[in-house]
Amino acid sequence: MDPLGAPSQFVEVDALKTWSDSCEGDPTNSSCEDVPDGEMRSPFPCRPDINAKVILWRGDIALLGCTAIVNTSNEALTDKNPVSDSIFNYAGPELLEELQKLKGCRTGEAKLTKGFNLAARYIIHTVGPKYKAKYRTAAESSLHSCYRNALQLAKEQAMSSVGFCVISSLKRCYPLEDATHIALRTVRRFLEVHGGSIEKVVFAVTDQEEPTYQKLMPLYFPRSLQEEKTSLPHLPRDIGNAEGEPVVPERQIRICEKPGLPEDDSEDETLEQDLSFIGSHAFARMEEDVDKQRRLILQGQLSDAAVQKQHLRNYNRWLTRARTEDLSDIAALRALYQTGVDNCGRTVMVVVGRNIPVALIDMEKALLYFIHVMDHIAVKEYVIVYFHTLTGEHNHLDSDFLKKMYDVVDTKYKKNLRALYFVHPTFRSKVSTWFFTTFTVSGLKDKVHQVERLQQLFTAISPEQIDFPPFVLEYDARENGPFYQTRHSSMDL
């Protein structure tokens, strides 16, 4: 014991080797340089920034000095397993008293207690599912929820580091390899979107669990382009949606237009409708005729409240689709992500134009992904930084798509958008932006700021608050020289 009474074997997370540092062999092989045009990428591309946040550590999670560690238990929070036993042993009797106040925890949920005598400040308690092959789909969804809810709780509590045990243990009969796939891809997807809020995620494993994690980590956290390419054929068919949640086609609701009549397989397209189509069917929504409402809007015969209500209904249909479709291929582009905050404390969202291969992707899915990521951001004030740097013709969004996007998200997103910084604009993009904000949409023109050099951007957003694509920094340094930090007043917004 040290003088303060803490076990000397407690391990600080900062002392552990990150996944990016564990790349063996040629050090130059750990890079993630630009990929040649046309080369296939993994849905989990090499990301040094994410790899630097992830740690695989063999040891007792109860000894880990994270902000929070995760305990796996049963719904009564009284489970006896090696992880819980060790946590209770080091935390002391006060933990049991606090757990009794929680009145249990449902499968897939996560609840928080203090860490008491642990090195960790908090303990996140979650309940993994019991596994039966017959109910595999339910087990996969519940296990995903365990990891996702634990991470969400850590984000909400502004925790800098989280230590995960293997949540669904052998005691619950969950196959280790299946469980590991879900754990790794859920953490990966969370860090892609919320990586700015969590500095370290530790996978604490036993001697028996480590080989499986060592085998599967490169699939979701490749440390080089070569490792990414080698791992791609070994990814499972179901890699989850944009959050890593299992995708189950059988769950899609179908509706028959002629109930009571026998269904003819040859007429599936006319008799059955996918859930996404139901959302646009007036009868299915139990609303008035859609065409009539649109006509009234154009004729100015609907009140502002009715127009706003119509916009909200339309947006909610898109949001429902965004939460159910597999958008992992769009997420892998790294074209939209949350970073830090501006000088006024507002969330900063980054859009990387060069990472949008307009001609190669489904632009409707791109819109769905935008909604999926932005829905919870737009409820508070936020700003957007759009990097137009080194974009080509194949990266330019056409005005029809932009108009459609604006029509869908107008009511929900415009109110709290405070600024849109257009970085490294060209003459053509300036003209297009002016035309679009003057004649196509309303209320956006005064919020757009053309930023010729990064030094201008830094008067409104500190450079430490922006996760820059490397090519943006290189381009700006080449064109404008290296930036210097000085004190400026913020841009007028």
C-alpha positions in Angstrom: 0.0 0.0 0.0 1.2 3.6 -0.7 0.9 6.3 2.1 -2.6 7.2 1.0 -3.9 3.7 1.3 -4.2 2.9 -2.4 -2.8 -0.4 -3.6 0.5 0.1 -5.2 -0.5 -2.1 -8.2 -3.0 0.5 -9.4 -2.2 1.3 -13.0 -2.6 4.8 -14.5 -4.1 4.9 -18.0 -1.5 7.4 -19.2 1.2 4.8 -18.5 -0.2 2.3 -20.9 0.8 1.8 -24.5 -1.9 2.9 -27.0 -2.9 0.7 -29.9 -1.2 2.9 -32.4 2.1 2.5 -30.4 1.8 -1.3 -30.5 2.4 -1.6 -34.2 5.3 -4.1 -34.6 7.8 -4.3 -37.5 8.7 -1.5 -39.8 7.8 1.8 -38.1 7.0 3.4 -41.5 4.2 0.8 -41.9 2.2 2.5 -39.2 1.3 5.4 -41.4 -2.1 6.1 -43.0 -1.0 8.1 -46.0 -3.4 9.0 -48.9 -4.8 6.1 -50.7 -4.5 5.8 -54.5 -7.6 6.7 -56.4 -9.9 3.8 -57.0 -8.5 1.6 -54.3 -11.1 -0.1 -52.1 -11.2 1.1 -48.5 -12.4 -0.7 -45.4 -15.6 0.6 -43.7 -13.2 1.0 -40.8 -10.3 2.9 -42.4 -7.0 3.5 -40.8 -7.4 6.4 -38.4 -4.2 7.3 -36.3 -6.2 9.8 -34.2 -8.6 7.0 -33.1 -5.9 4.4 -32.6 -4.1 6.8 -30.3 -7.2 6.8 -28.0 -7.5 3.0 -27.8 -5.6 0.7 -25.5 -5.6 -3.1 -25.2 -4.4 -4.1 -21.8 -4.1 -7.4 -20.1 -4.9 -7.0 -16.4 -7.5 -6.6 -13.7 -9.9 -3.8 -14.5 -10.4 -3.0 -10.9 -6.8 -1.7 -10.8 -7.2 0.6 -13.7 -6.8 4.3 -13.1 -9.5 5.6 -15.6 -12.1 8.2 -15.0 -14.6 5.3 -15.0 -14.4 1.5 -15.3 -17.2 -0.8 -16.5 -18.6 -3.5 -14.3 -20.6 -6.4 -15.8 -23.4 -7.7 -13.6 -27.0 -9.1 -13.5 -30.2 -7.1 -13.4 -30.2 -7.2 -9.6 -26.5 -5.9 -9.7 -25.5 -8.8 -7.4 -23.7 -11.0 -9.9 -20.7 -13.0 -8.7 -18.1 -13.1 -11.4 -14.3 -12.4 -11.4 -14.8 -8.8 -12.6 -17.4 -7.9 -10.1 -15.7 -9.7 -7.3 -12.5 -7.8 -7.8 -14.2 -4.4 -8.2 -16.1 -5.0 -4.9 -13.0 -6.1 -3.2 -11.0 -3.0 -4.0 -13.9 -0.5 -3.8 -15.0 -1.4 -0.3 -18.4 -2.0 1.4 -19.7 1.5 0.5 -20.2 0.3 -3.1 -22.7 -2.3 -2.0 -24.7 0.2 -0.1 -24.9 2.6 -3.1 -25.9 -0.2 -5.5 -28.8 -1.1 -3.3 -30.2 2.4 -3.9 -30.1 1.9 -7.7 -32.8 -0.8 -7.5 -31.3 -2.9 -10.2 -30.5 -2.3 -13.9 -32.1 -3.7 -17.0 -30.3 -5.7 -19.6 -28.5 -3.3 -22.0 -28.8 -0.3 -19.7 -25.9 1.5 -17.8 -26.0 3.0 -14.3 -23.3 5.1 -12.5 -21.9 4.9 -9.0 -18.8 6.4 -7.3 -15.6 4.4 -7.4 -15.0 4.7 -3.6 -11.6 3.1 -2.9 -10.8 2.3 -6.5 -8.3 4.3 -8.6 -11.2 5.0 -11.0 -13.5 7.9 -9.9 -16.6 6.2 -11.1 -18.0 2.7 -11.9 -20.4 2.2 -14.8 -22.6 -0.9 -14.2 -24.2 -2.6 -17.1 -26.0 -5.9 -17.7 -25.0 -8.1 -20.6 -27.5 -10.5 -22.2 -27.7 -14.2 -21.8 -26.9 -15.8 -25.1 -29.0 -18.4 -26.8 -28.5 -19.2 -30.5 -32.2 -19.1 -31.0 -32.3 -15.4 -29.8 -29.0 -14.3 -31.3 -30.4 -11.1 -32.8 -31.8 -9.9 -29.5 -28.5 -10.7 -27.7 -26.5 -8.8 -30.2 -28.6 -5.7 -29.9 -28.6 -5.8 -26.1 -24.8 -6.2 -26.0 -24.4 -3.3 -28.4 -26.6 -1.3 -26.1 -24.3 -2.1 -23.1 -21.3 -0.6 -24.8 -23.1 2.3 -26.4 -25.0 3.3 -23.2 -21.8 3.1 -21.2 -20.0 5.4 -23.7 -22.9 7.8 -23.8 -23.0 8.0 -20.0 -19.2 8.7 -20.1 -19.7 11.5 -22.7 -22.6 13.1 -20.8 -20.5 13.1 -17.6 -17.5 14.6 -19.5 -15.3 11.6 -18.6 -11.9 11.6 -20.2 -11.2 7.8 -20.1 -13.2 4.6 -19.8 -12.0 1.1 -19.1 -14.1 -1.8 -20.5 -14.1 -5.4 -19.2 -15.5 -8.1 -21.5 -19.1 -7.3 -20.7 -20.9 -10.5 -21.5 -18.8 -13.2 -19.9 -18.7 -16.9 -20.5 -21.0 -17.2 -17.5 -23.7 -15.9 -19.7 -22.7 -18.2 -22.6 -21.9 -15.4 -25.0 -19.3 -16.6 -27.6 -16.2 -14.5 -27.0 -15.4 -13.8 -30.6 -18.9 -12.7 -31.4 -19.0 -10.5 -28.4 -15.6 -9.0 -29.3 -16.8 -8.0 -32.8 -19.7 -6.0 -31.2 -17.5 -4.4 -28.6 -14.8 -3.2 -31.0 -17.1 -1.9 -33.7 -19.4 -0.1 -31.2 -16.4 1.7 -29.6 -15.0 2.5 -33.1 -18.2 4.0 -34.3 -18.7 6.0 -31.1 -15.1 7.5 -31.4 -15.7 8.4 -35.0 -18.5 10.8 -34.0 -17.7 11.6 -30.4 -13.9 11.1 -30.3 -13.4 14.7 -29.2 -15.1 14.1 -25.8 -13.2 10.9 -24.8 -9.4 10.7 -24.7 -8.9 7.0 -23.9 -10.8 3.8 -24.1 -9.2 0.7 -22.5 -10.1 -2.8 -23.2 -9.1 -4.7 -20.1 -8.8 -8.4 -20.9 -7.6 -11.6 -19.2 -5.0 -14.0 -20.5 -7.7 -16.1 -22.1 -9.4 -13.1 -23.8 -6.3 -11.3 -25.1 -5.6 -13.6 -28.2 -9.2 -13.0 -29.5 -8.8 -9.2 -29.1 -5.4 -9.2 -30.6 -6.8 -11.0 -33.6 -9.8 -8.8 -34.1 -8.5 -5.3 -33.2 -6.8 -4.8 -36.6 -10.2 -5.3 -38.3 -11.7 -2.2 -36.6 -8.6 -0.3 -35.7 -6.1 -0.9 -38.5 -2.7 0.8 -37.9 -1.6 1.1 -41.5 -3.0 0.9 -44.9 -1.4 -2.5 -45.3 -3.1 -3.8 -42.1 -6.4 -2.2 -43.3 -6.1 -4.0 -46.7 -5.2 -7.3 -45.1 -8.1 -7.1 -42.6 -10.8 -6.2 -45.0 -11.6 -9.8 -46.2 -11.9 -10.9 -42.6 -14.7 -8.5 -41.6 -18.0 -10.2 -40.9 -20.9 -9.7 -43.2 -22.9 -7.7 -40.6 -20.7 -4.7 -39.5 -23.6 -2.9 -38.0 -25.0 0.5 -38.9 -23.4 4.0 -38.3 -23.4 3.3 -34.6 -22.2 -0.3 -34.8 -25.7 -1.7 -34.0 -26.5 -5.0 -35.7 -28.5 -4.5 -38.9 -31.5 -6.9 -39.1 -33.3 -6.7 -42.5 -36.1 -9.0 -41.2 -37.1 -6.2 -38.7 -38.2 -3.9 -41.5 -42.0 -3.5 -41.3 -44.0 -4.3 -44.4 -47.5 -3.4 -45.3 -49.9 -4.9 -47.8 -52.0 -2.5 -49.8 -54.7 -5.1 -50.2 -55.2 -6.8 -46.8 -57.3 -9.9 -46.9 -56.0 -11.0 -50.3 -53.4 -13.7 -50.7 -50.0 -12.4 -51.6 -48.5 -13.2 -54.9 -44.7 -13.4 -54.8 -44.5 -12.2 -58.4 -46.2 -8.9 -57.4 -44.2 -8.1 -54.2 -43.3 -4.6 -55.6 -46.9 -3.6 -55.8 -48.3 -5.4 -52.8 -45.6 -4.7 -50.2 -44.1 -1.5 -49.1 -40.9 -0.9 -47.2 -41.1 1.2 -44.0 -39.3 4.0 -45.8 -42.1 4.2 -48.3 -44.8 4.1 -45.6 -43.4 7.4 -44.3 -44.4 9.2 -47.5 -47.9 7.7 -47.9 -50.7 10.0 -46.7 -52.9 7.2 -45.6 -50.2 5.5 -43.6 -49.6 8.8 -41.7 -53.3 9.3 -41.3 -53.0 12.9 -42.6 -54.8 15.0 -45.2 -53.8 14.7 -48.8 -50.1 15.6 -49.2 -50.5 17.1 -52.7 -53.3 19.3 -51.4 -51.1 20.6 -48.5 -48.2 21.4 -50.9 -50.6 23.3 -53.2 -51.9 25.3 -50.2 -48.4 26.1 -49.1 -47.5 27.4 -52.6 -50.7 29.4 -52.7 -49.9 30.9 -49.3 -53.2 29.6 -47.8 -51.5 27.7 -44.9 -50.6 29.5 -41.7 -47.0 29.7 -40.6 -47.7 27.2 -37.8 -49.2 24.7 -40.3 -46.1 25.1 -42.6 -43.8 24.5 -39.7 -45.7 21.4 -38.7 -45.5 20.1 -42.2 -41.8 20.7 -42.3 -41.4 18.9 -38.9 -43.4 15.8 -40.1 -41.2 15.6 -43.2 -38.0 15.9 -41.2 -39.2 13.2 -38.7 -39.7 10.8 -41.6 -36.1 11.3 -42.7 -34.9 11.0 -39.1 -36.7 7.6 -38.7 -35.0 6.3 -41.9 -31.6 7.7 -40.7 -31.8 5.7 -37.5 -32.7 2.4 -39.1 -30.6 2.3 -42.3 -27.0 1.0 -42.6 -24.9 4.2 -43.1 -21.5 2.7 -42.3 -20.2 3.3 -45.8 -20.9 7.0 -45.5 -19.5 7.2 -42.0 -16.3 5.7 -43.3 -15.7 8.6 -45.6 -14.9 10.9 -42.6 -16.6 13.8 -44.3 -18.6 15.0 -41.3 -17.6 14.9 -37.7 -17.9 16.8 -34.4 -14.8 18.5 -33.1 -14.4 21.1 -30.3 -16.1 24.4 -29.5 -15.6 27.9 -30.8 -14.6 30.9 -28.7 -18.3 31.3 -27.6 -18.5 27.7 -26.4 -20.6 26.5 -29.4 -20.2 23.0 -30.9 -18.0 22.9 -34.0 -19.0 20.5 -36.8 -16.5 19.9 -39.6 -17.3 19.0 -43.2 -14.5 17.9 -45.5 -15.4 18.5 -49.1 -12.5 16.4 -50.5 -13.9 13.4 -48.7 -17.2 13.4 -50.5 -17.0 11.4 -53.7 -20.3 12.7 -55.1 -20.4 10.5 -58.2 -19.6 7.3 -56.3 -21.9 7.3 -53.3 -25.7 7.3 -52.7 -26.4 11.0 -52.0 -29.7 10.2 -50.4 -27.8 8.0 -47.8 -25.4 11.0 -47.4 -28.3 13.2 -46.5 -29.5 10.5 -44.1 -26.1 10.3 -42.4 -26.0 14.1 -42.1 -29.4 14.0 -40.3 -28.2 11.1 -38.2 -25.2 13.0 -36.9 -26.7 16.5 -36.7 -30.0 15.8 -35.1 -28.7 16.0 -31.5 -26.2 18.8 -32.4 -28.8 21.2 -33.8 -30.8 21.4 -30.5 -28.1 23.8 -29.3 -26.1 26.6 -30.9 -23.4 25.3 -33.3 -21.2 26.4 -36.1 -20.0 24.5 -39.2 -16.5 24.6 -40.7 -16.5 23.5 -44.3 -13.1 22.7 -45.8 -13.3 23.3 -49.5 -9.5 22.7 -49.7 -8.3 20.8 -52.8 -11.8 19.7 -53.8 -12.3 18.5 -57.4 -15.2 18.4 -59.7 -16.2 15.0 -58.3 -16.5 16.5 -54.8 -18.9 19.4 -55.6 -22.4 19.1 -54.3 -24.9 20.2 -56.9 -27.5 22.9 -56.1 -30.4 20.5 -56.4 -29.0 18.3 -53.6 -28.2 21.3 -51.4 -31.7 22.7 -51.9 -33.2 19.3 -51.0 -31.1 19.1 -47.9 -32.0 22.6 -46.9 -35.7 22.0 -47.4 -35.5 18.9 -45.2 -33.5 20.4 -42.3 -34.5 24.1 -42.6 -36.9 24.4 -39.6 -34.8 22.1 -37.3 -31.3 23.3 -38.0 -31.4 27.0 -39.1 -32.4 28.4 -35.8 -29.3 27.4 -33.9 -26.7 27.6 -36.7 -24.6 30.6 -35.9 -21.9 30.6 -38.6 -20.7 28.6 -41.6 -17.0 29.1 -42.2 -16.2 28.3 -45.9 -12.4 27.6 -45.8 -10.2 28.0 -48.8 -12.9 29.1 -51.3 -12.3 29.4 -55.0 -13.7 32.1 -57.2 -16.2 29.7 -58.6 -17.3 28.5 -55.1 -17.8 32.1 -54.0 -20.0 32.9 -56.9 -22.0 29.6 -56.4 -22.4 30.3 -52.6 -23.6 33.9 -53.2 -26.1 32.7 -55.8 -27.3 29.8 -53.6 -27.7 31.9 -50.4 -29.3 34.9 -52.3 -31.8 33.2 -54.6 -32.3 29.6 -53.4 -32.5 29.6 -49.6 -33.3 32.3 -47.0 -31.7 33.3 -43.8 -28.3 31.8 -44.5 -26.4 34.5 -46.4 -25.3 36.6 -43.4 -24.0 33.4 -41.6 -21.5 32.5 -44.3 -17.9 33.6 -43.8 -15.4 33.1 -46.6 -12.1 32.1 -45.0 -9.1 32.5 -47.2 -6.5 31.3 -44.7 -6.6 29.4 -41.4 -5.3 32.4 -39.5 -8.7 34.1 -40.1 -10.5 31.0 -38.8 -8.5 31.0 -35.6 -9.9 34.4 -34.6 -13.2 32.6 -34.0 -12.1 29.0 -33.2 -8.9 28.1 -31.4 -6.8 25.7 -33.5 -6.7 23.2 -30.6 -10.5 22.9 -31.0 -10.4 21.7 -34.6 -9.5 18.2 -35.8 -7.8 19.1 -39.1 -7.4 16.8 -42.0 -3.6 16.9 -42.5 -3.8 18.0 -46.2 -5.7 21.2 -45.1 -2.8 22.2 -42.8 -0.2 21.4 -45.5 -2.1 23.3 -48.1 -2.5 26.4 -45.9 1.1 26.4 -44.9 2.2 26.1 -48.5 -0.1 28.9 -49.7 -0.1 31.2 -46.7 2.8 30.3 -44.6 2.7 28.7 -41.1 0.2 30.3 -38.9 1.1 32.1 -35.7 -1.1 32.4 -32.6 -2.0 35.9 -31.5 -4.9 37.6 -29.7 -7.8 38.7 -31.9 -11.3 39.6 -31.3 -13.9 37.1 -32.6 -15.5 37.4 -36.0 -18.7 39.2 -36.1 -21.4 36.5 -36.4 
